[in-house]
């Protein structure tokens, strides 16, 4: 994809915070491109970067099997910022010494400025502040030309810089909200060191992306696997603007959607003028999921079946060479299986792809965040009914129906979920919640209904607030609303006699239960 205006290259060494760096830059209108740790210096230089950021990561730089960035990065001639593992990598490559710390340091720590003036710890940064540390190793000896710019209360080097070469290292994470003034530190790197102007616009990205899609696809046809969610819908409309009728959409009813959702989604796609073919594969999905309880296995099966259905439909379309998916950046991070990136869980867009696929993959949104996808949808004229829809996992209710999946259990979950969402809307709370849904547990408990003893399953209410799905806080819902939800579910949904509330944030939990 053609990179517009100026940009900062972010080298991902496996940190779960990498996309937060890009988000912080995007907030001040700076475009960034995330590349994996094994990107060559030659490739990085081809983008004419204004600066380079090397992210944190789970490895130790002294481990022979750890990820190794190209040393040529430091010869490109632009400013470089190393964060946590990135700082240790910078120190080791440039001749410093990195050692295992006496104790691991995870959590918020106080740091104080040291060593005089600093380029990135200057404007808006006080003499001491609290930052998030997450490391076992630390820099013991600086490379030649560097100076210490801050220390922890324990005397550990918290930051370093070589002002002449514009190389900077931070042992802490400025991209997370736990770090005070982290926003300003990244700003100082981008504007003071890299001399960025901050003129990136999503509208410019749209034009560039449409041109790139036309160039890549040519006269070939693209098969789009629509799921009914925001990401795949925005992807489809964007690609339609690029190639018009050469986009053939396929909506697969896998039997794992919410109550009455397949019908309502098809009406919305018709209103957008998309060329959509409806495929009912629900029996096939349920048949292959029969007896499967392992969540990763569920996701792999669903991902594989999606691809198989798409490929079968693509064979009926003369000239189809591409498969369009609505993968966004959190999907890529959470599904990372490449060395240097820890797997949290497989996402159906990326985790279920076979090694050999007859269609080439088109993922135009894979560098965007969810809120940016919504902004993009509005920019290209999509209705609020679609772009404000709450996130829904690709594997659907399969990852909310814990244990064995049956049509009966799915129907139970669908009814409970519909009640929860209906009561939130009635109370005027639904629009302000990032995600609200029910989870069906394979756990039975004793209850009493009328004069009879019951032994039925339990439903969990899950509601969270988030900005980008990388972190989330559980929603504080009024007790009266929860009381109505609980009473209605127990009274109206056969097979449920207990309702509980999930009050766990992310981290330590993920948003979905599986």
KOLKOL-947671 format. One record per residue (C-alpha): z, y, x; chain; residue number from 1. Coordinates in pm, whole numbers, always signed. Layout:
<recs>
REC      up   north    east  cadena  num
REC       Z       Y       X       A  NUM
...
</recs>
This chain:
<recs>
REC      up   north    east  cadena  num
REC      +0      +0      +0       A    1
REC     -86    +344    +128       A    2
REC    +222    +544    +222       A    3
REC    +217    +899     +93       A    4
REC    +362   +1212    +253       A    5
REC    +632   +1144    +510       A    6
REC    +849    +838    +526       A    7
REC   +1144    +672    +696       A    8
REC   +1115    +304    +784       A    9
REC   +1422     +92    +705       A   10
REC   +1450    -233    +903       A   11
REC   +1638    -487    +691       A   12
REC   +1857    -713    +905       A   13
REC   +2003    -890    +602       A   14
REC   +2255    -641    +462       A   15
REC   +2312    -645     +88       A   16
REC   +2343    -265    +118       A   17
REC   +1991    -210    +254       A   18
REC   +1845     -91     -73       A   19
REC   +2129    +159    -111       A   20
REC   +1998    +333    +202       A   21
REC   +1659    +368     +35       A   22
REC   +1826    +490    -284       A   23
REC   +2019    +763    -101       A   24
REC   +1699    +880     +65       A   25
REC   +1512    +870    -264       A   26
REC   +1778   +1093    -421       A   27
REC   +1677   +1372    -182       A   28
REC   +1306   +1304    -236       A   29
REC   +1242   +1118     +89       A   30
REC   +1011    +818     +74       A   31
REC   +1120    +507    +259       A   32
REC    +960    +171    +327       A   33
REC   +1176    -138    +379       A   34
REC   +1044    -390    +631       A   35
REC   +1200    -718    +739       A   36
REC   +1378    -742   +1075       A   37
REC   +1083    -921   +1239       A   38
REC    +838    -633   +1184       A   39
REC    +671    -549   +1515       A   40
REC    +696    -207   +1673       A   41
REC    +318    -183   +1648       A   42
REC    +329    -235   +1272       A   43
REC    +614     +11   +1228       A   44
REC    +431    +271   +1435       A   45
REC    +119    +231   +1215       A   46
REC    +310    +401    +931       A   47
REC    +372    +713   +1146       A   48
REC    +741    +719   +1054       A   49
REC    +951   +1034   +1070       A   50
REC   +1247    +813   +1153       A   51
REC   +1373    +454   +1160       A   52
REC   +1696    +309   +1020       A   53
REC   +1816     -36   +1131       A   54
REC   +2041    -181    +862       A   55
REC   +2357    -386    +883       A   56
REC   +2353    -763    +867       A   57
REC   +2573   -1074    +859       A   58
REC   +2497   -1193   +1216       A   59
REC   +2661   -1132   +1552       A   60
REC   +2425    -976   +1807       A   61
REC   +2573   -1211   +2068       A   62
REC   +2469   -1519   +1870       A   63
REC   +2144   -1660   +2020       A   64
REC   +2021   -1741   +1669       A   65
REC   +2085   -1394   +1526       A   66
REC   +1803   -1174   +1401       A   67
REC   +1638    -974   +1680       A   68
REC   +1448    -653   +1614       A   69
REC   +1156    -556   +1835       A   70
REC   +1291    -353   +2135       A   71
REC    +968    -153   +2118       A   72
REC   +1120     +29   +1818       A   73
REC   +1301    +250   +2069       A   74
REC    +975    +347   +2237       A   75
REC    +794    +471   +1925       A   76
REC    +921    +824   +1983       A   77
REC   +1097    +900   +1655       A   78
REC   +1471    +923   +1574       A   79
REC   +1648    +590   +1518       A   80
REC   +1972    +531   +1327       A   81
REC   +2156    +200   +1361       A   82
REC   +2409    +109   +1091       A   83
REC   +2679    -153   +1164       A   84
REC   +2476    -450   +1297       A   85
REC   +2201    -196   +1360       A   86
REC   +2431      +6   +1587       A   87
REC   +2532    -309   +1776       A   88
REC   +2166    -408   +1812       A   89
REC   +2084     -61   +1946       A   90
REC   +2370     -75   +2195       A   91
REC   +2279    -420   +2325       A   92
REC   +1904    -353   +2360       A   93
REC   +1964     -23   +2540       A   94
REC   +2212    -166   +2791       A   95
REC   +2552    -132   +2626       A   96
REC   +2808    -405   +2568       A   97
REC   +2906    -555   +2231       A   98
REC   +3216    -773   +2208       A   99
REC   +3402    -965   +1941       A  100
REC   +3679    -748   +1803       A  101
REC   +4043    -848   +1824       A  102
REC   +4043    -851   +1445       A  103
REC   +3771    -829   +1185       A  104
REC   +3755    -496   +1007       A  105
REC   +3655    -509    +641       A  106
REC   +3737    -228    +403       A  107
REC   +3802    +145    +404       A  108
REC   +3913    +286    +741       A  109
REC   +3991    +634    +866       A  110
REC   +3774    +783   +1144       A  111
REC   +3806   +1105   +1342       A  112
REC   +3543   +1307   +1527       A  113
REC   +3534   +1286   +1906       A  114
REC   +3313   +1402   +2190       A  115
REC   +3207   +1747   +2077       A  116
REC   +2903   +1842   +1869       A  117
REC   +2710   +1577   +1679       A  118
REC   +2373   +1599   +1507       A  119
REC   +2454   +1375   +1211       A  120
REC   +2831   +1428   +1190       A  121
REC   +2796   +1804   +1183       A  122
REC   +2713   +1977    +855       A  123
REC   +2953   +1913    +565       A  124
REC   +3147   +1647    +758       A  125
REC   +3521   +1712    +816       A  126
REC   +3703   +1623   +1138       A  127
REC   +3837   +1305    +976       A  128
REC   +3731   +1102    +674       A  129
REC   +3747    +754    +523       A  130
REC   +3456    +514    +565       A  131
REC   +3369    +156    +475       A  132
REC   +3376     -85    +768       A  133
REC   +3241    -440    +749       A  134
REC   +3220    -597   +1096       A  135
REC   +3366    -848   +1338       A  136
REC   +3200    -721   +1660       A  137
REC   +3217    -371   +1803       A  138
REC   +3057    -167   +2081       A  139
REC   +3282    -176   +2389       A  140
REC   +3054      +4   +2638       A  141
REC   +2796    +268   +2549       A  142
REC   +2437    +254   +2676       A  143
REC   +2343    +517   +2933       A  144
REC   +2285    +859   +2777       A  145
REC   +2511    +800   +2474       A  146
REC   +2837    +969   +2384       A  147
REC   +3110    +872   +2137       A  148
REC   +3109   +1097   +1832       A  149
REC   +3391    +938   +1631       A  150
REC   +3668    +679   +1663       A  151
REC   +3878    +477   +1422       A  152
REC   +4256    +516   +1421       A  153
REC   +4266    +198   +1632       A  154
REC   +4040    +351   +1897       A  155
REC   +3727    +152   +1807       A  156
REC   +3396    +337   +1851       A  157
REC   +3290    +436   +1500       A  158
REC   +2976    +629   +1594       A  159
REC   +2765    +716   +1897       A  160
REC   +2453    +915   +1973       A  161
REC   +2201   +1003   +2239       A  162
REC   +2109   +1357   +2139       A  163
REC   +1816   +1384   +2381       A  164
REC   +1637   +1071   +2257       A  165
REC   +1771   +1116   +1901       A  166
REC   +1928    +771   +1881       A  167
REC   +2231    +742   +1655       A  168
REC   +2472    +460   +1575       A  169
REC   +2727    +422   +1295       A  170
REC   +2967    +129   +1290       A  171
REC   +3041    +207    +923       A  172
REC   +2818    +214    +614       A  173
REC   +2724    +569    +504       A  174
REC   +2511    +436    +216       A  175
REC   +2801    +309      +2       A  176
REC   +3016    +523    -227       A  177
REC   +3332    +401     -48       A  178
REC   +3236    +614    +253       A  179
REC   +3336    +977    +212       A  180
REC   +3056   +1219    +297       A  181
REC   +2814    +931    +363       A  182
REC   +2555   +1112    +153       A  183
REC   +2569   +1410    +392       A  184
REC   +2555   +1189    +701       A  185
REC   +2228   +1033    +587       A  186
REC   +2101   +1378    +489       A  187
REC   +2180   +1509    +837       A  188
REC   +1985   +1222    +993       A  189
REC   +1687   +1273    +763       A  190
REC   +1670   +1652    +773       A  191
REC   +1833   +1755   +1102       A  192
REC   +1717   +1469   +1323       A  193
REC   +1395   +1352   +1156       A  194
REC   +1294   +1696   +1023       A  195
REC   +1192   +1555    +684       A  196
REC   +1097   +1805    +415       A  197
REC   +1201   +1596    +112       A  198
REC    +889   +1640    -100       A  199
REC    +834   +1281    -220       A  200
REC    +749   +1254    -590       A  201
REC    +732    +949    -816       A  202
REC    +413   +1095    -965       A  203
REC    +254   +1084    -618       A  204
REC    +371    +723    -583       A  205
REC    +199    +638    -912       A  206
REC    -135    +777    -798       A  207
REC    -110    +604    -462       A  208
REC     -10    +272    -618       A  209
REC    -291    +277    -875       A  210
REC    -541    +344    -596       A  211
REC    -389     +63    -391       A  212
REC    -410    -183    -683       A  213
REC    -776     -98    -741       A  214
REC    -849    -143    -372       A  215
REC    -664    -477    -346       A  216
REC    -781    -636    -671       A  217
REC   -1137    -509    -676       A  218
REC   -1333    -661    -964       A  219
REC   -1109    -967    -986       A  220
REC    -899   -1031   -1295       A  221
REC    -521   -1029   -1303       A  222
REC    -297   -1253   -1512       A  223
REC     +28   -1084   -1609       A  224
REC    +328   -1292   -1706       A  225
REC    +500   -1069   -1959       A  226
REC    +866   -1145   -2028       A  227
REC    +947    -873   -2279       A  228
REC   +1162    -685   -2026       A  229
REC   +1125    -337   -1881       A  230
REC    +997    -445   -1539       A  231
REC    +710    -671   -1647       A  232
REC    +611    -431   -1927       A  233
REC    +593    -129   -1695       A  234
REC    +403    -339   -1439       A  235
REC    +147    -435   -1702       A  236
REC     +84     -81   -1824       A  237
REC     +60     +47   -1465       A  238
REC    -194    -220   -1365       A  239
REC    -386    -168   -1689       A  240
REC    -434    +195   -1586       A  241
REC    -577     +71   -1256       A  242
REC    -810    -209   -1371       A  243
REC    -837    -177   -1749       A  244
REC    -966    -486   -1931       A  245
REC    -950    -696   -1614       A  246
REC    -580    -740   -1691       A  247
REC    -506   -1044   -1910       A  248
REC    -143   -1067   -2020       A  249
REC     +32   -1388   -2115       A  250
REC    +357   -1384   -2308       A  251
REC    +540   -1713   -2277       A  252
REC    +799   -1803   -2538       A  253
REC   +1017   -2034   -2332       A  254
REC   +1268   -2082   -2610       A  255
REC   +1533   -1896   -2411       A  256
REC   +1505   -1547   -2561       A  257
REC   +1742   -1360   -2788       A  258
REC   +1740   -1368   -3168       A  259
REC   +1396   -1275   -3312       A  260
REC   +1290   -1135   -2976       A  261
REC    +948   -1307   -2937       A  262
REC    +822   -1154   -3262       A  263
REC    +947    -801   -3191       A  264
REC    +812    -805   -2834       A  265
REC    +463    -904   -2946       A  266
REC    +453    -612   -3191       A  267
REC    +548    -372   -2912       A  268
REC    +273    -502   -2684       A  269
REC     +16    -466   -2959       A  270
REC    +122    -101   -2999       A  271
REC     +58     -46   -2626       A  272
REC    -294    -183   -2656       A  273
REC    -230    -459   -2402       A  274
REC    -448    -768   -2410       A  275
REC    -179   -1032   -2467       A  276
REC    -207   -1404   -2533       A  277
REC     +96   -1571   -2694       A  278
REC    +191   -1912   -2557       A  279
REC    +469   -2114   -2718       A  280
REC    +602   -2339   -2441       A  281
REC    +958   -2363   -2574       A  282
REC    +953   -2739   -2625       A  283
REC    +825   -2797   -2273       A  284
REC   +1095   -2579   -2117       A  285
REC   +1374   -2737   -2319       A  286
REC   +1247   -3085   -2242       A  287
REC   +1251   -3024   -1864       A  288
REC   +1590   -2853   -1881       A  289
REC   +1745   -3139   -2074       A  290
REC   +2061   -3256   -1900       A  291
REC   +2039   -2996   -1620       A  292
REC   +2369   -2817   -1558       A  293
REC   +2332   -2678   -1204       A  294
REC   +2241   -2305   -1230       A  295
REC   +2015   -2299    -925       A  296
REC   +1827   -2603   -1054       A  297
REC   +1784   -2431   -1391       A  298
REC   +1633   -2126   -1222       A  299
REC   +1401   -2333   -1006       A  300
REC   +1275   -2530   -1305       A  301
REC   +1214   -2217   -1511       A  302
REC   +1041   -2040   -1221       A  303
REC    +817   -2342   -1159       A  304
REC    +725   -2376   -1527       A  305
REC    +642   -2006   -1552       A  306
REC    +397   -2040   -1267       A  307
REC    +248   -2360   -1407       A  308
REC    +192   -2198   -1746       A  309
REC     +39   -1889   -1586       A  310
REC    -191   -2096   -1368       A  311
REC    -301   -2304   -1666       A  312
REC    -389   -1988   -1859       A  313
REC    -555   -1831   -1554       A  314
REC    -793   -2125   -1525       A  315
REC    -928   -2028   -1867       A  316
REC   -1008   -1676   -1744       A  317
REC   -1322   -1645   -1537       A  318
REC   -1255   -1447   -1218       A  319
REC    -874   -1453   -1236       A  320
REC    -733   -1441    -884       A  321
REC    -402   -1255    -916       A  322
REC     -64   -1312   -1082       A  323
REC    +123    -992   -1173       A  324
REC    +503   -1003   -1180       A  325
REC    +764    -737   -1250       A  326
REC    +971    -800    -937       A  327
REC   +1188    -502    -839       A  328
REC   +1386    -452    -522       A  329
REC   +1725    -593    -637       A  330
REC   +1540    -919    -716       A  331
REC   +1407    -937    -362       A  332
REC   +1747    -866    -204       A  333
REC   +1937   -1119    -419       A  334
REC   +1673   -1387    -369       A  335
REC   +1627   -1338      +6       A  336
REC   +1588   -1673    +175       A  337
REC   +1431   -1548    +495       A  338
REC   +1647   -1558    +806       A  339
REC   +1880   -1262    +811       A  340
REC   +1915   -1233    +435       A  341
REC   +2183   -1422    +248       A  342
REC   +2083   -1596     -74       A  343
REC   +2298   -1492    -371       A  344
REC   +2085   -1663    -633       A  345
REC   +1719   -1738    -688       A  346
REC   +1537   -1497    -914       A  347
REC   +1263   -1645   -1126       A  348
REC   +1012   -1391    -995       A  349
REC   +1055   -1496    -636       A  350
REC   +1280   -1800    -615       A  351
REC   +1064   -2038    -818       A  352
REC    +728   -1986    -653       A  353
REC    +563   -2301    -518       A  354
REC    +458   -2312    -153       A  355
REC     +94   -2338    -255       A  356
REC      -8   -2124    -549       A  357
REC    -361   -2090    -680       A  358
REC    -306   -1723    -764       A  359
REC    -230   -1437    -527       A  360
REC     +87   -1245    -610       A  361
REC     +81    -880    -722       A  362
REC    +421    -707    -734       A  363
REC    +367    -329    -750       A  364
REC    +731    -248    -836       A  365
REC    +904    -450    -565       A  366
REC   +1020    -138    -375       A  367
REC   +1159     +42    -683       A  368
REC   +1502     +43    -843       A  369
REC   +1564     -15   -1214       A  370
REC   +1624    +350   -1298       A  371
REC   +1304    +443   -1114       A  372
REC   +1113    +181   -1314       A  373
REC   +1240    +348   -1633       A  374
REC   +1133    +689   -1500       A  375
REC    +794    +542   -1414       A  376
REC    +757    +401   -1764       A  377
REC    +823    +742   -1914       A  378
REC    +582    +902   -1667       A  379
REC    +296    +672   -1774       A  380
REC    +362    +728   -2144       A  381
REC    +558    +421   -2256       A  382
REC    +791    +442   -2561       A  383
REC   +1170    +456   -2523       A  384
REC   +1205    +134   -2724       A  385
REC   +1069     -53   -2424       A  386
REC   +1176    +146   -2119       A  387
REC   +1539    +181   -2238       A  388
REC   +1575    -191   -2314       A  389
REC   +1874    -344   -2139       A  390
REC   +1797    -576   -1846       A  391
REC   +1741    -938   -1945       A  392
REC   +1720   -1216   -1685       A  393
REC   +1388   -1393   -1635       A  394
REC   +1547   -1734   -1698       A  395
REC   +1674   -1592   -2027       A  396
REC   +1966   -1752   -2205       A  397
REC   +1948   -2051   -1972       A  398
REC   +2177   -1864   -1731       A  399
REC   +2408   -1754   -2012       A  400
REC   +2438   -2097   -2171       A  401
REC   +2659   -2265   -1913       A  402
REC   +2645   -2641   -1885       A  403
REC   +2384   -2850   -2064       A  404
REC   +2115   -2662   -2258       A  405
REC   +2025   -2773   -2610       A  406
REC   +1850   -2592   -2891       A  407
REC   +2171   -2604   -3094       A  408
REC   +2379   -2441   -2821       A  409
REC   +2110   -2178   -2762       A  410
REC   +2104   -2093   -3134       A  411
REC   +2483   -2058   -3128       A  412
REC   +2461   -1822   -2832       A  413
REC   +2179   -1623   -2993       A  414
REC   +2382   -1558   -3309       A  415
REC   +2695   -1454   -3119       A  416
REC   +2494   -1229   -2886       A  417
REC   +2322   -1058   -3179       A  418
REC   +2659    -982   -3341       A  419
REC   +2799    -833   -3020       A  420
REC   +2500    -605   -2967       A  421
REC   +2489    -507   -3336       A  422
REC   +2854    -397   -3337       A  423
REC   +2809    -199   -3016       A  424
REC   +2513     -17   -3170       A  425
REC   +2710     +48   -3488       A  426
REC   +2989    +203   -3279       A  427
REC   +2740    +417   -3085       A  428
REC   +2822    +246   -2756       A  429
REC   +2515     +34   -2686       A  430
REC   +2291    +305   -2537       A  431
REC   +2555    +399   -2280       A  432
REC   +2606     +44   -2152       A  433
REC   +2383     -93   -1875       A  434
REC   +2404    -450   -2003       A  435
REC   +2593    -621   -2287       A  436
REC   +2562    -989   -2372       A  437
REC   +2744   -1311   -2455       A  438
REC   +2797   -1619   -2241       A  439
REC   +2855   -1962   -2397       A  440
REC   +3105   -2176   -2209       A  441
REC   +3097   -2557   -2197       A  442
REC   +3470   -2547   -2265       A  443
REC   +3632   -2648   -2592       A  444
REC   +3970   -2539   -2721       A  445
REC   +4181   -2607   -3027       A  446
REC   +4170   -2362   -3315       A  447
REC   +4265   -2331   -3679       A  448
REC   +4027   -2226   -3956       A  449
REC   +4172   -2239   -4304       A  450
REC   +4380   -2553   -4323       A  451
REC   +4166   -2740   -4071       A  452
REC   +4201   -2798   -3702       A  453
REC   +3893   -2709   -3496       A  454
REC   +3785   -2808   -3148       A  455
REC   +3498   -2575   -3061       A  456
REC   +3340   -2382   -2772       A  457
REC   +3428   -2036   -2641       A  458
REC   +3210   -1727   -2607       A  459
REC   +3257   -1464   -2335       A  460
REC   +3174   -1099   -2399       A  461
REC   +3021    -930   -2092       A  462
REC   +2949    -555   -2082       A  463
REC   +2898    -352   -1765       A  464
REC   +2805      -9   -1636       A  465
REC   +2574     +18   -1335       A  466
REC   +2312    +235   -1170       A  467
REC   +2105     -18    -979       A  468
REC   +2258    -362   -1054       A  469
REC   +2380    -396    -695       A  470
REC   +2729    -290    -803       A  471
REC   +2876    -282   -1153       A  472
REC   +3195    -190   -1337       A  473
REC   +3304    -368   -1654       A  474
REC   +3288    -149   -1965       A  475
REC   +3610     -37   -2133       A  476
REC   +3527     -99   -2499       A  477
REC   +3755     +18   -2780       A  478
REC   +3989    -257   -2900       A  479
REC   +3890    -207   -3263       A  480
REC   +3526    -274   -3176       A  481
REC   +3620    -588   -2983       A  482
REC   +3834    -700   -3276       A  483
REC   +3540    -670   -3518       A  484
REC   +3312    -857   -3276       A  485
REC   +3563   -1139   -3232       A  486
REC   +3629   -1180   -3606       A  487
REC   +3260   -1177   -3695       A  488
REC   +3165   -1431   -3429       A  489
REC   +3440   -1672   -3526       A  490
REC   +3368   -1631   -3898       A  491
REC   +2987   -1630   -3887       A  492
REC   +2885   -1849   -3593       A  493
REC   +2935   -2220   -3643       A  494
REC   +3085   -2396   -3341       A  495
REC   +3279   -2099   -3197       A  496
REC   +3654   -2058   -3241       A  497
REC   +3747   -1844   -2941       A  498
REC   +3616   -1513   -2798       A  499
REC   +3722   -1377   -2457       A  500
REC   +3625   -1070   -2252       A  501
REC   +3497   -1070   -1891       A  502
REC   +3674    -788   -1707       A  503
REC   +3534    -857   -1359       A  504
REC   +3327    -602   -1168       A  505
REC   +3048    -663    -916       A  506
REC   +3157    -740    -651       A  507
REC   +3331    -985    -653       A  508
REC   +3136   -1130    -947       A  509
REC   +2764   -1106   -1018       A  510
REC   +2653    -955   -1348       A  511
REC   +2518   -1282   -1486       A  512
REC   +2744   -1586   -1484       A  513
REC   +2476   -1811   -1337       A  514
</recs>
